[in-house]
Amino acid sequence: MPLPSAVAEVPAAASPDARRHFEAKLAFETDCWDVHDSLSKQAGDFVLLDVRGPALYRDGHVPGALNLPHGKITSHRMSDWPGDALFVVYCAGPHCNGADKAAVRLARLGRPVKLMIGGITGWTDEGFALASGDAPSSVPEAEAG
């Protein structure tokens, strides 16, 4: 009898356990595709925050994202939004923990938060364009839908 592969060596979780795990994971994360799709449909049910520094934001950011570096997330700054506003945070990519730091700050303030996995790297890997400059802009029509 052949030995199990590296994939099957550890058995898969029972379906109810797998469901709980993946549903919980989705409560903490969203991906670039879902953010892009939501922005292109002008969904207004979340606030997208680029938590990198202003120079990096200026050089290229997700269209529609506001720039708020993770170290500047304070109770006073967040008072501009309703207490139940959902924040989606991102940084440079999987090699950067700025979005995690932002998520911790928001959670400590009692704010709903999700991380956009992949960050700028994931966004461009999906083929989505970046905006540049100091102000947020919409997802370009050519990219929408």
Sequence and secondary structure as in RCSB ss.txt:
>XXXX:A:sequence
MPLPSAVAEVPAAASPDARRHFEAKLAFETDCWDVHDSLSKQAGDFVLLDVRGPALYRDGHVPGALNLPHGKITS
HRMSDWPGDALFVVYCAGPHCNGADKAAVRLARLGRPVKLMIGGITGWTDEGFALASGDAPSSVPEAEAG
>XXXX:A:secstr
     TTTSS    HHHHHHHHHHHHHHEEEHHHHHHHHHTT  S EEEE S HHHHHH B TT EE  GGG  H
HHHTTS TT  EEEE S TT  HHHHHHHHHHHTT  EEEEETHHHHHHHTT   B SSS     TTT  
